[in-house]
Amino acid sequence: MRKLSERRPIISICVVVGLIALFPITTRAFDMKAGVAKAVITPDVPLVITNGPVATGKLADICARALVLNDGKERLVILTYDLNCLDRATAPLRKRVRDELGIDPARLILLATHNHNGPIQINPNNFKYGDWLAGRLFDLIKEAIANEQGPVKLLFGSGYEYCLVSLGNAPVDYEIQVLKVMAGDQAVALLFNQPTHPLQGSRSKYEAGHPGFAMEEIEAKMPGVQAMYADACGGNQFPLRPKNIEGVPDMPRGGRLPMGRCRMLPDRSPANVRRCHFLSRRPFQRKRR
């Protein structure tokens, strides 16, 4: 078990920068509110996935998650989804959010997990799904607005996990950054990132990769919280993986993927999120020779 260094967080993620810019500290008495919502967005038909082939089935559902922050004057929407990109759904979603909800598209932050095993949105054969997805994501934002509660406070934190490798000679970025939304003593949302491509549990089935399993693990360990993951510009970085990727789904669910054994441990004090670690140092068991 590896603990993260406890230090004053230095946050570079654009979401955090945007939050600071969009919600400056003022003397207004209004308490910030937050609402969350989650939806399954797995297609019910085989579509071309980012990995290349047409999906041959489903290993696990892919989901979208919405977080709405309301400072009493304007709303900021953070939307994450288990896809490589949004593409087809982006323009109609931004238009409806502006026209029907009165939210400036500049305050709609769209964050993909970079999942390779979801429908690729730039393939014309998948455009019908993209059109449906735009409507489902819009409804999800409305659900999050309806679920707003407050007052809430925002906490920021960061730490390191050394499970990544980099191709070539580039240095590896090990930092994991966290935004935690608190309503009293209850965590409402936990947005985190990791600078890496996802580790997938299959080559041709719908599933969310290690970020999806990580979010499920966090939600199981922290009842009442909605976990949200955003890819942090992984570039040429990848998680450590077993030699036979197709063998991953046969492992116990908790150890199937390395980040699927990762959870955020919130500090019980009013301080920031304290640390994140792997529950299993060796999630992949290889046979001894």
KEKOL-243318 format. One line per 3 residues: their letters; for each residue x, y, z of C-alpha. Coordinates in steps of 0.05 Angstrom, whole numbers, plus 5000, padded with zeros to 4 digits. Layout:
<atoms>
A = X,Y,Z ~ ...;
</atoms>
This chain:
<atoms>
MRK = 5000,5000,5000 ~ 5031,5066,4979 ~ 5011,5131,5012;
LSE = 5010,5195,4973 ~ 5052,5254,4994 ~ 5012,5304,5035;
RRP = 5026,5373,5009 ~ 4993,5437,4989 ~ 4960,5419,4923;
IIS = 4984,5451,4859 ~ 4926,5443,4812 ~ 4936,5451,4737;
ICV = 4874,5416,4711 ~ 4832,5462,4668 ~ 4769,5444,4707;
VVG = 4798,5472,4771 ~ 4824,5534,4737 ~ 4755,5543,4706;
LIA = 4721,5535,4773 ~ 4765,5587,4805 ~ 4752,5636,4748;
LFP = 4678,5623,4744 ~ 4665,5623,4819 ~ 4709,5678,4849;
ITT = 4708,5690,4923 ~ 4659,5745,4939 ~ 4622,5773,4999;
RAF = 4553,5751,4974 ~ 4513,5711,5024 ~ 4487,5659,4976;
DMK = 4510,5588,4991 ~ 4534,5547,4932 ~ 4491,5488,4913;
AGV = 4509,5425,4874 ~ 4470,5370,4839 ~ 4492,5304,4809;
AKA = 4461,5252,4762 ~ 4485,5189,4728 ~ 4458,5150,4668;
VIT = 4476,5087,4629 ~ 4492,5103,4556 ~ 4510,5033,4530;
PDV = 4482,5023,4459 ~ 4432,4967,4451 ~ 4460,4949,4382;
PLV = 4531,4932,4358 ~ 4568,4995,4336 ~ 4639,5009,4315;
ITN = 4681,5023,4377 ~ 4744,5066,4383 ~ 4788,5004,4384;
GPV = 4766,4990,4312 ~ 4719,4931,4308 ~ 4644,4927,4314;
ATG = 4625,4911,4386 ~ 4615,4837,4397 ~ 4577,4844,4463;
KLA = 4579,4878,4530 ~ 4629,4867,4586 ~ 4602,4925,4628;
DIC = 4558,4985,4618 ~ 4586,5053,4598 ~ 4558,5113,4635;
ARA = 4554,5189,4635 ~ 4555,5231,4698 ~ 4536,5304,4709;
LVL = 4555,5353,4763 ~ 4522,5421,4766 ~ 4549,5477,4810;
NDG = 4503,5536,4824 ~ 4531,5599,4858 ~ 4463,5633,4859;
KER = 4477,5674,4797 ~ 4501,5624,4745 ~ 4510,5549,4736;
LVI = 4572,5510,4716 ~ 4561,5441,4687 ~ 4614,5387,4687;
LTY = 4596,5326,4645 ~ 4638,5263,4641 ~ 4625,5203,4596;
DLN = 4657,5135,4583 ~ 4674,5152,4511 ~ 4735,5172,4471;
CLD = 4702,5236,4449 ~ 4633,5267,4441 ~ 4638,5297,4372;
RAT = 4570,5286,4339 ~ 4531,5304,4402 ~ 4571,5366,4420;
APL = 4538,5419,4378 ~ 4464,5401,4392 ~ 4479,5392,4466;
RKR = 4512,5460,4472 ~ 4455,5492,4434 ~ 4401,5462,4478;
VRD = 4438,5478,4542 ~ 4442,5551,4519 ~ 4372,5558,4491;
ELG = 4332,5517,4540 ~ 4371,5522,4605 ~ 4402,5591,4596;
IDP = 4472,5564,4610 ~ 4528,5595,4569 ~ 4565,5539,4530;
ARL = 4629,5566,4560 ~ 4603,5539,4627 ~ 4591,5470,4599;
ILL = 4654,5429,4611 ~ 4655,5364,4570 ~ 4704,5312,4595;
ATH = 4715,5244,4563 ~ 4748,5186,4599 ~ 4783,5167,4533;
NHN = 4750,5099,4535 ~ 4771,5057,4475 ~ 4712,5009,4481;
GPI = 4654,5056,4470 ~ 4623,5077,4404 ~ 4669,5121,4363;
QIN = 4630,5185,4349 ~ 4663,5205,4284 ~ 4640,5142,4247;
PNN = 4578,5159,4204 ~ 4548,5091,4221 ~ 4545,5115,4294;
FKY = 4512,5183,4281 ~ 4443,5158,4301 ~ 4472,5139,4369;
GDW = 4505,5207,4373 ~ 4439,5242,4361 ~ 4406,5200,4415;
LAG = 4464,5214,4462 ~ 4457,5289,4456 ~ 4386,5284,4481;
RLF = 4403,5236,4537 ~ 4460,5280,4562 ~ 4415,5341,4561;
DLI = 4364,5304,4603 ~ 4420,5283,4650 ~ 4439,5356,4661;
KEA = 4367,5373,4677 ~ 4365,5315,4727 ~ 4428,5343,4761;
IAN = 4396,5412,4766 ~ 4334,5382,4797 ~ 4379,5347,4848;
EQG = 4415,5410,4871 ~ 4427,5414,4945 ~ 4467,5460,4990;
PVK = 4505,5491,5019 ~ 4566,5456,4990 ~ 4640,5470,4991;
LLF = 4694,5451,4942 ~ 4759,5418,4964 ~ 4820,5406,4920;
GSG = 4876,5356,4928 ~ 4929,5317,4891 ~ 4976,5259,4900;
YEY = 5015,5206,4862 ~ 5008,5134,4840 ~ 5065,5101,4804;
CLV = 5028,5050,4761 ~ 5043,5083,4694 ~ 5094,5074,4640;
SLG = 5114,5121,4584 ~ 5134,5104,4513 ~ 5200,5133,4490;
NAP = 5244,5177,4534 ~ 5190,5225,4560 ~ 5185,5232,4635;
VDY = 5123,5201,4667 ~ 5069,5244,4699 ~ 5044,5205,4760;
EIQ = 4998,5258,4790 ~ 4925,5245,4806 ~ 4883,5307,4819;
VLK = 4818,5310,4858 ~ 4759,5357,4865 ~ 4713,5338,4922;
VMA = 4644,5369,4932 ~ 4620,5367,5004 ~ 4550,5379,5033;
GDQ = 4564,5382,5107 ~ 4600,5318,5125 ~ 4575,5280,5063;
AVA = 4615,5277,4999 ~ 4568,5290,4940 ~ 4617,5285,4882;
LLF = 4689,5265,4872 ~ 4721,5285,4806 ~ 4790,5256,4793;
NQP = 4837,5246,4736 ~ 4898,5207,4715 ~ 4945,5223,4656;
THP = 4940,5158,4618 ~ 4904,5118,4565 ~ 4854,5070,4595;
LQG = 4869,4997,4607 ~ 4813,4958,4573 ~ 4784,4892,4596;
SRS = 4767,4868,4526 ~ 4787,4881,4454 ~ 4718,4883,4424;
KYE = 4663,4889,4478 ~ 4629,4950,4507 ~ 4660,4968,4574;
AGH = 4690,5029,4609 ~ 4762,5008,4620 ~ 4799,5018,4685;
PGF = 4769,5088,4697 ~ 4699,5058,4697 ~ 4717,5005,4747;
AME = 4753,5057,4789 ~ 4689,5099,4793 ~ 4648,5039,4812;
EIE = 4698,5021,4867 ~ 4697,5092,4895 ~ 4621,5094,4896;
AKM = 4618,5027,4931 ~ 4669,5049,4984 ~ 4638,5118,4994;
PGV = 4561,5111,4995 ~ 4525,5173,4971 ~ 4582,5200,4929;
QAM = 4582,5204,4853 ~ 4651,5188,4825 ~ 4672,5223,4761;
YAD = 4735,5212,4720 ~ 4767,5255,4667 ~ 4827,5236,4624;
ACG = 4886,5281,4639 ~ 4921,5284,4571 ~ 4954,5215,4576;
GNQ = 4990,5223,4509 ~ 5041,5167,4507 ~ 5027,5142,4578;
FPL = 4995,5075,4594 ~ 4978,5035,4656 ~ 5019,4972,4672;
RPK = 4982,4914,4640 ~ 4982,4838,4641 ~ 5013,4802,4583;
NIE = 4947,4773,4560 ~ 4895,4829,4561 ~ 4840,4780,4542;
GVP = 4851,4744,4608 ~ 4832,4805,4649 ~ 4756,4795,4650;
DMP = 4764,4725,4680 ~ 4796,4754,4743 ~ 4755,4774,4805;
RGG = 4719,4839,4791 ~ 4757,4878,4844 ~ 4825,4859,4816;
RLP = 4806,4860,4743 ~ 4839,4926,4727 ~ 4890,4965,4769;
MGR = 4850,5029,4777 ~ 4790,4987,4793 ~ 4824,4975,4860;
CRM = 4837,5049,4871 ~ 4795,5093,4916 ~ 4799,5163,4944;
LPD = 4806,5168,5019 ~ 4777,5235,5043 ~ 4810,5268,5102;
RSP = 4762,5270,5162 ~ 4787,5341,5178 ~ 4766,5402,5137;
ANV = 4830,5394,5097 ~ 4835,5371,5025 ~ 4828,5301,4999;
RRC = 4888,5268,5031 ~ 4910,5208,4991 ~ 4895,5157,4939;
HFL = 4927,5089,4936 ~ 4920,5020,4906 ~ 4886,4970,4951;
SRR = 4926,4917,4915 ~ 5000,4928,4898 ~ 4997,4868,4850;
PFQ = 4928,4864,4819 ~ 4951,4816,4765 ~ 4974,4748,4791;
RKR = 5020,4711,4744 ~ 5036,4637,4750 ~ 5105,4620,4778;
R = 5150,4582,4733;
</atoms>
